[in-house]
Amino acid sequence: MTSPVRTERHGDVLVIISDSPPVNALGAAVRDGLEAGVKEGIADASITAMVLRCDGRTFFAGADITEFGKPPKGASLHEVIDMIDASPKPVVAAIHGTALGGGCETALACHYRVAVPSAVIGTPEVKLGLLPGAGGTQRLPRLIGMRAALPMLAIGDPVPAKKAADLGLIDRLVGEDSLEADAIAFAREVAAKRPIPRIRDKDAKADPEAVAEFRKANARKFRGFDAPEANIRCAEAATELPFDEGMAFERTEFMKLMMGVQSAAQRHIFFAERQAAKIDDVPADTKLRTVNRVGVIGAGTMGGGISMNFLSAGIPVTIVEMNQEALDRGTGVMRKNYEASAAKGRIKPDAPEKAMGLLTPTLDFDALKDCDLIIEAVYENMDVKKEIFARLDKIAKPGAILASNTSYLDVNEIAAATSRPEDVLGMHFFSPANVMKLLEVVRGDKTAKDVLATVMALAKKIRKVAVVAGVCHGFIGNRMLAPRQQEANKLLMEGATPQQIDKVHVDFGMPMGPFQMSDLAGVDIGWHRDPNRIETIRDALCAEGRWGQKKQAGFYDYDEKRNPTPSPRVAEIIEEFRQKSNLPKREITDEEIVARTLYTMVNEGALILEEGKAQRASDIDVVWIYGYGWPVYRGGPMFWAQTEGLKKVVAALEKYGFKVAESLKAAAESGGQLK
């Protein structure tokens, strides 16, 4: 087999070139090729320096994670890096595109680094529950100091080449179109310099103040995760131990993470996100429909947020409202959101004007006739939605895609209000729609394959993670939320408190528990609005104006900063309901709360799979990670159930009287997996 790595002589400089599309991942063949190239340069007396670069769109973008967990093949990355580091002739890394993970570590092993200004460099391993295990945690603090190294290691966001140069990570910025020539010229400049600068020989300065500040500033972000703290400990080891001992410490920490459940969960989600984009019966080469302009019906919170996704991607939007006041208010909120992002440096200063310049606000429904995709974003009422789609059917151009942002309703019934159900599907955005990454794409019984493929491709363009769902009440996410909420309410009646139930969920890693979520969203959402009709605890809260955070009272009492405290009045209301129902109060364990609120979600997920409403178990995991804040280090509800043990899950569900999905039972009995 031809090696993906070749060498070229440029006088006294040997250029070692990797050409392994798409991202020059450091797989076995690439590592073997690099080893051979460096050996060739060392052995040839006429070569005074070497340049390491890549063909294609990027420098080494990281390790080949498909090799994780498999028997090692060929030269290890450690061996290659040690050989580069120990070379008696200087090696220059010539970086373009991205130098990430193992790519960054390979560059750090080189004696010099040059980069084009558009390049980025970083160690994102922490996002897979890992650490850079080929010397990254030992070299970065030695090269750029703890204050700069910690965020690169423990948060994992890459830095642009210009910033990397300011930090001392890059020795020289070179021309975008002359990387190889400039790198060769630089190699000749440094060829005779001795001693050859090796990062391993530098002393890393201890900075306990920087470490303490960093831990404190990121405590909330790192809560529950193992990998950030392991990265910090390794960086500290770089300041406390000789290089080789620090490397041994790094290796031990790396193996702990690699063999742990958290990294397995985070790697599962990494692959699951990519898998979710594939639709089993839709060919990858399906011809997509053209979407040059999007229409949005409704300028409220959802309609405005949905519009911003397309405007930010450079796609013009026509937004329609029923009255001028609502239209002005909606577009005003959009502008304010853009300006706030610009003020925080998240987008360029001119981005708000550019985005708003692509927006056409109007009261004229007929203005949607030129749109290629029209998204209805009005409130959840089937009659209203059907009326809108019947109107759209008359004015939308042939081939236009018609989508509803419904979160629960039957997309087939909505599609039936048109003469073109093949053009109709659901696009369920999550609030706030301009921030949340998940998009549930609801496939109707008659939705055309090219419509589905077009929307999935468009989701990627507007930076959403899209998952296909079938038509059922609540689709994937909200359908699984229902048993959690039902059981949480029952547990209140049986003796648990809102704070106990919420604490179990927060300790599990959720951003908030069911009652905190209810208070945030609004306890009154979906309430029948009759204060004299009190059938549930929620009715009683709403009748007293306890509508949640917006009223400083819901399941909790809130101060002016929206900090919650347990409510004596809510405790009284719960007790009153319990007595009316003749339910004895009993001790509820945290284990019971987990079984009845989280295991029931897994059971519902199994039913969704049985009914074919989700393509695969990993799609369900993606929905819950990106739409509901399920902790990524637990890998989503279906992955987590496997780590808990399906037998344990089934036994607990049966203990509390739930009807267990047949597929869940079968997988538990066979030791198999939910797929």
N, C-alpha and C positions, 0 to 999 in steps of 0.2 A: 504494500500500500504506500502511495506517495505521501511523504511527510507534509503537514500543513506549514512547516517552517523551512525557509530557505535562507541561504546567505549570499550576499553580494559584496565584492571587493570594490572599494573606492580608494585606490592607492594604498595608503597604510592604515585605512580604517575599514573594519569588517562590519557590514550592516546585517543584522540578524532580523529577519522579517517573518512575522506570523500572518498567515492568511487562512483563518478558520471561521468562515461566516456562521451565524450572523454577527456574533459579538466577540469573537476570539476568546471564548471561554477557555480556561486553563485545564482542559481535559488531558488525558494520558498522552495522546499523540502530540499535543502542543508542548507539554512538559518535556517529553523525550526529545523533541526537535530543538527546544531551547537548550537543553543539556548538551546536545551534539554541537550546536552552533557556538556556544561559549567555549567548549573544549577545542573546537577548531581554531577559534581566535587566540586562545592561550598557547596552543601548540605551534602556531605559525609565527616564526621569528620576524617576518616582515610586517606584521600587524602590530601597531602601537596602541590602538584603542578600538573599542567596539561601540556600536549604536544599536539599541534594541527598539524596534518600532513594529507597527502593525499595518497591514493593508485593510481596506474596507472602511467602515464608518467609525470604527472605534479602536482604541488601545484595549488591552485585556479588560473586559468588563466584569471579571470575577471568576471564581472557581466554577467548575461544571457541577452544579448541585445534583444533577442526575446520578452522579457517582457516589453521593452520600449514602452511607450504609451498605455499600457494596465492597467486595474484596479489592484491595489496592492493586493498581496495575502500573507498570513502568516506574519512571522516576517520580518521587514525591515532590510536591511543591517546596517542602522544606529543603530537600536535596538541591533542587535547582537554585533556590534563593541563596543557600549557603555557598554554592559554586560561584554565583555572580558576585556575592559579597567578597569572597576570598580571592577573586581574580587578581593576578599581579598586574593586569592592564586595566585602565579605567573603562567602565561601562557607563554609557549615557542612555537614559530612557528618553525616547522621543514620543511625547504624549499628545494624542488628539482624541476627540470624542470623550469617552469616560474611562478613567482608571479607577476601578472600583474593587473593593475586597481584595482578593488575591492579586488583582492587577495593580492596585495601590501598593500592596506589599512587595510585589516584584519591582516596582519603580523605586521603593524605599531601599531595596537591596542594591540597586544600582548606585554608582558613586556620585552621579550627577543626574539632574532631571531638567529637561527643557519641555515646554508645552506651548501649543497655540492658545491664544486668548479665549477661544470658545470652549476649551476643554474643562472638564470637571474631574475632581479627584476625591476619593473618600473611602470609608470603611463601613458599609451599611449592614454588616453581618448581624448586628444587634437586632435588626428587623426580622431576622430569621431565628431569633433566640440564641444567637451564637456570638463569638468574638473573632476578630481577625487572628487566626491561629498559626500564622506563619511569620510571626515576629512583629506584626502590626502594633500590638499593645506595648512592645518594648522599644520599637524604633520611633514611633510618633512622639512620645514624650521627650525622648532624647533630642529629637530634631527641632520641635517647635514649642516645647514647654507644656506643662500640665494644663494651663488655662485654655490653650488652643486645642490640645489633644483630646481633652475629656469630651466635649460635645461631638467631635468627629467619631470617637469610639463608642460612647454610651448612648448617644441619640442617633447617630448614623447618617446625618444629612451631609451629602457631599459639598465641597466648597469649589467655587469657580477658580479657574487658573490664576486670575489676577489676585484674588485674595490669597490663594496658595503661595504665590510669589511673595506677597507682603509678609506671610508667616515664615518664609524661608523654606517652604516645602518644595517649591520650584526654584531652580537656579536662574533660569532665563526664559522670558517669553519670546517666542519666535514667530515668523510670518505664517499666516494661515495657509498660504499656498507654497511655502518653501520649507516645510518642516524637516524633510530629510536633508536637504542641502545645508540648512542652518545647524541641524544637529551634528552633521559630519564636520562642519567648520568648527563648532564648539568642541567636538571630540579632539580635533587637532590642537586646539588651544590648550587643552588640559592634559594632553597625552604624556607630557614629560613631567608634570607636577607630581612631587612626592612630599610627604607621604600621601598616598591615595586616601581621600576622605571616606571613612567608613562610619556610618551612623552608630554602629555597635561600640565604637571606641569613644563616643561622646559620653559625658556624664549627664544624667538626667537630674535636674534640680528638684528637690522635694518642695512642694507648695501646699502644705496642709490647709492653709486659708482658702486657696482656690478650690480644693477638694470639698471642704466643708460647705462653701458657698454653693458649689455645683449640686451637691446632694440635696441641700435645702431647697434650692430653686426648682429642682425637678422631682421632688418627693412625690407629688401628686401624679405626675406623668409616669413615674417608674413603679407606682404602687402595684404589687402583685407579680411583677416581672423579675425573673432571675438574672437575665443577661446583662442589663445595664450595670448592676452592682458588680458582677463578675468582671466586666470591662474596667470599671473603676479600680477594683482591687489589683488587676493586672497592671494598670498604669502606675499605681502606687508602688508595685513591686519593681517597676523599672527604675524608680528613684531610690530603692532600698537594697537591691540585689545586684551583683555583677550580671553582665548580659546573659551568659549561659545559664545561670541559675534563674534569672527572670524568664528565659525561654522555657525552662522546665516547668516553672510555675504556670505560665501561660498555657502550656500543653495540658497540664492537669485540669485547669479550669475549662479549657476548650472541650475536653473529653467528657467532663461532668455535664456540660450543656448539651453536647451532641447526643449523649445517651439519655437525656432527660425528656420528660413528656412535653415540656413547654416548647422546646425547639421543634420537636416532631409536629406539634400543633401549628406552629407558625409556618413551618415548611409546607404542611398540608394546605394551609390557606393560600400560600404563594401559588401552588399548583392549581388549587381549586378555583381561584379567581380566573386563571387562564382557561381552565376547562369549561367554566360557565359560559364562555363566549361561543362554544361550539354547540350547534343544534343537531341532534342525531340524524334527522331526516332532511336537513337542508344542506345541499352540497356547498362546499367552501367557495366554489366558483360561480355561485348564483349571481346573476346580473342585478345590480342594485338600482333602485329608482333614484333619480336626481332630486336632491333637496337643497334648493338655493334660497328659499324663503320659508320661514315658519310663522304660522298664525297661532295666537294664544287667546282663548276666550276666558276672560276674567282677569282683572288686575289686582286681585287681593293678594294675600300673603303667598299662596301657592302659585298663582299665575305670574306674579312679579318675579318670584324666585326661579320659576321654570324659564321665563324669558331671559333672565340674566345668564343662564347656562349657554344659551345659543349666542347671545350678543358677545359674551366673553370669547367665544370660539370664532367670532367674525361672521356669524350668520344673521342676516337681517330678520327682524321680527315685526309682525303687525299684531298689536295687542288691542283687543276689543272690550269695551265695557258698556254698560247700559246708561250710565249718566256721567256727566263731566266731572262732578265732584269725586266720584270713585276712581275715575281715570287719572285725574290729577294727583290724588292721594297715592295711588299705586305707583305711578311713574316717579313721584317725589321720593318715595321710600327706596326705589331702585337706585336713583341717583345718589341718595344719602348713603346707601350701602357701598356703592362704588367709591364714593369720596372717602368714606371711613377706611376702606381697604388701601386706598392710595396714601392716605395720611399715615398709615402704619407701615408703609413701604412694601405691602404685599403685592401691589401691582404698580405699573409705571405711572408717573404723574399725569400723563396724557390719556391713560386708559379709560377713565370715566367718560370723557368727551367722545372718544372713539366709539365706545360701546353704546352710549346713549344716542349717538349720531346714526346708529343702525336701527333705531327703534321708531316705528310709526304707530303712535297712539291714535285711536279713532273710536267713534261711536257708531260707525257704519259697518254693520255685520257683513254687507256685500263686499267690503274691502278684502275679505278673506279669499276671494275667488282666485287670486293670483298665487296663493300659497301652495307649496308642495307637501307640507305636513301641517295639520291643524290639530292643536291640543286643547281639549275642553278642560277647564280647571274651575268649574263652579261647585257649589256645595253638593253634598251627597244626597241627591233626591232623584230617584229613577225617572219620574215623570218629567222633571226639568231636563235631565240629560237626554231623554228620548226626543223631546221637543227640539232641543238644539241640534241633535244629529239628523233629524228629519229636515230641518232648515239647511244644514250643511250639505245634505244630499242634493239639494236643489241648486246650490251655488258653487260648490267646490269643483275645480276642474277635473276632468277625467284623469285617473291615476294618482290623484292626491291621496295621501295617507291620513286617515281620520283616527285620532287617538283620544281616549278618555283618561284623565288622571284620577279615576275612581280608586279608592282604597279597599272597597268591599263588594261593590255591586257587580251584577252579572253582565259581562262584556258581550255575551251572545245576544242578550235581550236588547242591549244598546245598539248593537250592529243590525239587529232585525228592524230597527226604525229607519234603515236606509235601504236603497236598492243595490248597494255594493258592499255586502258584509265582508267580502274578501279584502277590502281596503281598510277594515276597522280592527283595532287592537287596543289594549290598555297600556298606558305608560304611567305607572304608579311611582311618582317622585316622592321622596321623603322630606319632611320639613326640618329645618329650612332648606328648600329645594336648591338654592344656589350654593349650599355648603355640603349637605349629605351626599355621600358617594353612591349609594345604592339606587338602582332603577329596576323595579320589577316590570318586566315586559310581559303583558298578559296576552297569551295566544288564544284567540277565539276559535271556535270549531271550524270557521270558514276563512280565517286569516290566511292570506296568500303567503307562500314561502318567501317571495321576494320582498314583501312588506316586512316580514319578520327580520330577514337578513339586513334590510336597509336600516331599520331602527336599531338593531344590535350594533351595526357599524357606526351609526350616528352617535350612539351612547359613548363609544370610545372617543369620538371626536370632541364630545363635550365633557370628557373626563369623568364619566360615570362607570361604575361596575354594574353591568347589566346581567340579570338572571331571568331566564324564561320561566313563567308560571302558567299553569292551566287555569281554566275558569272554575272557581269555587268561592264560597263566601270568605272573603279576607285573603284569598290567594295563598301565599306561603307564610309570610311574616305575621300578618294580623290574625290569620287562622290559628297559628301556634300560640299567639299571645292570649287568645280567648281562654283556654283552660287554665293558664297561669292566673289570670285575673279572677276567674270563677273560684278557683281553689283558695286564692288569697282572701277573698271575701268570706268564704265559708270558714276559714281558719280564724278570722276575727270573731265570728259567732261562737266558735268552740273554745276560745280562751286566749288566742295569741293577740298581741297588740300590733298596731301598724308599724311601730318602731322595731319590734322584734323581727317581723317579716322582712321589712326593708333592710335591716342590718344583715340578715342572712344573704340577701342578694348583693349588697355592696361588698360584704366580706368575700363573696364568691368572685367578685371582680366586675359586676355590672356598675355602670355609672350611677344608677339609682334604683331603688326598689319600686314595686308596683304602686304604692300609695304616694311616694314622692313623685313618681311619674304622673299620676293622676292629678296631683296638686299643681304640677308644672303646666300640664296641658290644659287644665281646667276641669274641675269636678263636674261642672254643668254641661260639658259636651254631651249631646245626645239626651239630656234630661227632658222630660215631658213638659216642664214649665208649669205644672200645677202644684202649688205649695200645699194644697189640702190632700193630695194623693201621695201618701208616704208608705211605700211598700218595701223599701230597702234602706240600708244605712246611707247609701248615697243620696236617696230621695230626702232623707232627714237632714243631711248636711246642706243640700241645695236649698231646701225650704227655709233654712236659717241664714242663707246668704253665704255659706261657707263654700265658695266656689274655687278655692285654691289660692295659689300665691298672689294672683291679681287682686284678691280681696283680703290678703294677709291672714286668711283662715281657710283651711280645708280639712284634710285628715290631721294636719298639724297647725299650730299657731305660728305666725311669722312676724319677725320684727321688720323695721323699715328697710333693712338690708336683705330681706328675704331669708334670714337664718331661721331654720325650723326648731320648734320645741314641742314635746308631747303635749297634747291638748286634754285638759281635764274634762272639757265639755264633750269631746269625741268619745272619751272613755265612758261617760254617762250614757250617751246615745247608744253605744254598742251594748252596754249592760241592759238598757231598756229593751232593745231588740232581742237580746238573749233570753230575757225573762218572758217576754211575750211568746217566744218560740218554745219555751220550756226546755231549753238546751242547758245541760249542766256545764259549768265552766271547768276546764281541766288544764293540766300542764301540757303545753305543746313543745316538743323538742325541735331543735334546729334541723335534725335529720328528717323529721316528718315534713317540715316546711320545704326542704330540698326535694323530697320525694313527690309531694303533692303539687308543687309549683314548677319544678324543673323537669322531673322525670315525665310528668304529664305532657310537657312540650315535646319531648323525644317521642312519646307514644303518638302524638298528633302528627309529628314529622313522618313517622313510619306509615301512618294512614295516607298521608299526602303522596308518599312514594308508591304505595300499593295502588292508589287511584290514578297514578300517572300525572299528577298535577305538578310534580317537579321531576326533572330529568334524572337527577342523581342526588345522593345524600349530601355530597360536597356542595351542591348548589344551595341547599338549605343552610348549610354552614355559612356560606358567603352572604346570604340574606341577613342572617343574624349578626354577623361580624360588622357589616357595613351599614345596616339599617337600624340596629337596635342596641349597639354598644356591647354585644357579647364579648367578653375578654378574649383577645386574639390568642393569648397564651393558653387558652383552653380549646381553641380550634373549632368553635361552633358547637351547637348542641348535639349533632349526630356523631361527630368525632369524639366529643367529650363522653358520650354514652359508652363508646367503645373502651375508653380509658377507665371509666368507672367499673366496667364489666357488665355486659348485657344481662347476665343471669341476676346480678344484684339489682339492676333496674327493674327487670320483670318481677322479681320476688317482692320488691317494695310496692310496685303498682298493684299487684294482686293482694298484698297485705291490706292496702287501703281501699280495696274494693273496686278498682278500675278494670274496665274491659281492655285487655291488652291486644294490640294489633297483632295479627297472625304472623306478619313478616318479622316483627320484633321477637316474638316467641320463638319462631323457627331459627332465627340467627343466634339467639341465646342458647338454644338446645344444641345447635350444630357447632357452636364456637365460631360461626362465620361473621360476616360484616353486613351492616345496612348499606345498600348500594343504591 
